[in-house]
């Protein structure tokens, strides 16, 4: 999503999307310190991508009709930007009427639209959110971190999961229990009942049963 034009990323005020010629980021962020730095340490891939994304968004605001300034940008404008990027997407998202709706790998091509994948949009918002604050924006006014943007990304994820047959399931975290820790260290937990030989063997094999045994012993 590289933009052909460059914008002034260091300006978080009204001038960020003015009609004047944009100043390349390299000249803004260069400075004397960067000129004297060693060329052996180029920016990371993440930093380079974040810079390009930031310039692309600033150019989008400038070309918006009517033109938008960064200080007036809201979560609704961010969502509008994400929808605008769908035209450059490469992920096939089947519509409900498509015979391949719910199939991740359809056997034949179809006329369903190509869109930006949810994962790409989620990573993009993360980079833009960081770039906003790095360029002087206040965290409490960050348009990329609004609730509306989070809800939109959640809806995109759910819609693409249904259209492409991809399940998105939250990974369940295993909660360590007192009995499990005690069994590993060779000490007995308070109560004594859960620390005998029979319960100790259960602890090593099944964390769920261990949790119940711990509760009963207390």
N, C-alpha and C positions, 0 to 999 in steps of 0.2 A: 504494500500500500504506500509506495514511495510517491512523493509529490514532486511534480516538475518544478515547482517554485519554492523559494525559501522564505521563511518568515522570521521575525524577531522573537525568539522564544524567551528571552530574558525579560520581556516587558509583560507584566501582568495587569497593566492598567489599560486605559482607553486606547492608548496608542498601539496596542498589539494587533489591531485589525484595521488600522487607518489606511487611507488611500495612498500614502507615500510608499516609495519603493522599499520592500523589505530588506533588511540587512541580514546577510548569511549568518547562520549560527556559528560557523567556524570563526568568523571575525569577531563576533560578540564574545564567544567563550574563549577565544585565543588568548589575547592579552600578553603582557610581557612574560608572565610566569610560564605560560604554555610554550612560548617561543624558546625559552631557555631550557625547557624540559627535554629529556632524552627521547628520541623517536623510537626507542626500543619498547615503549609502553603505549601502544595504540589503545584506543577505547575498546572495551569488550563488545561482544556481539550484542549483548543486551542493551548497553548504553547507546550503541549506534542505532539499533532499532527504535529505542525510546526517543532518540532525537528525531528520527525520520517521522515517527508517529506524531510527535508534538508539532512538527512543522506542517504535516498534512492537516492536522486539526485546525491550526491557525489559518491555513490557506482556505479551509472549508468555511470558517467564520467570515473571512474576508469576501469570499465569493457568494455568501449567503444573500438572499434577497428577501427583505432588506439586509444590508450588512450587519453582522453582529459583533459586538465587542466582547472580549473575554470576561470583563467585569459583569456583564449582563447575561452571561451564559448560564443556563440552568440544566437540571437533569433532563428536562424535556428536549432541550437542544442536543444533548448528548445522545439520547435515544434516536432522535432524528438523524444524527450523524451515523449511528450504527446501521440504521435502515438504508441510508444512502450507500454504505459500503457493500450491501448485499449484491449490487450489480457487478461487483468485481469478485464475487465468491466463486468457489470451485466445488462446493459440496452440493450434491443432488438431494433436494428435499421434496419428497413425493407429496402431492396433494391428496386429499381424502378420496377423491374419485379415481385416483390412479390405481390400476390393478396391482401395482407393486408397492402400494402403501403398506408400510410395516416390514418391508424386506430390505435388509442392509445391502445385499448384493443381488440386484435383479438380473435375470438372464438376458434381457433385451433392453435397448435404450427406450427412453420415454421423453415426453415433452415437458416434464416438470422443471421448475426453475432451479437455477444454481444460486446458492446463498453462501454467506460466510458461516463457517462451522462455529458452533457454540464455543468450543475451546479456544478458537482464535479470537473471538470477541471478548471472552473473559480475560485472556492474557493481554489483549490490547487495552482494556479498561484499567488493568493493573499498572501498565506502563504509563498511561496518560495520567492516572491518579498520582503517581509518584512524580512525574514531570511537572504537574501543576504546582505542587508544593515546592519542588526544587527551584522553580522559577518565580518564587515569591508569593504564591497563593496561600491563603490561610486554610488549614485543615477543616475548620468548621464551615467554610464556604466552598469546599471542593465539589464541583458539580458531578465529578466522576464517581463520587462515593455516596450519592444520594440513594434513598430507599427506592425511588422510582427506577433507577438504573439496575439495582439489584433484582427487583421484581421482573423487569424486562428480560434480564439474562436468564432468570429462572424459567420464565415462560418459553424462551427460545430453546433452552435445554430440554424441557419437557416436550415441546412440539416436535423437535428434531428426533427425540428418542422414539416417539410414536411413529413418525413418518418413516424412519429408517430402521425401525425394529431394534434399537439399541437401548438396553436397560441401563439406567443410571441408578445405582444403589449406593446408599451411604455405607461406608465400611464401619462395622461395629468394633469399637475399641474394647479390648479385654481389660477389665478392671482387676488389678492385683488385690488379693485378699490377705488378711492378717495371717490366716492359717497357712497360705502358700508361702509367704515370706518366712514364717516360723519353721516350716518343714525344710526349706532350703538351708536355713542357718543351723538347724539341729536343735532349736530351742522349743519349749512348749508354750503355746499361747495361754492367756489367762482363761481360767475355767477348768483346765485339765482334761475335760472330756474329749475335746477335739484333738488332743495331742497324743492319744494312745496309738498303738500300732495300726489298728484297723482304719481309723480316720486318716492317719498319715498316708496310707497307701491310696486312699480315695483322693486325697488332695493332689497328689502328683498326676493323677489321670484325668480328673474332671473338675474344672474350676467352678462350675455351677453347683455341683454337689457340695464342694468345699464351702461355698458361700452359705449354703443352707445349714451345713453343720456348724459353722461358726455362729450363725444367728441363734440356733437352738441352744448351743452351749452357753451363750450369754443370757 
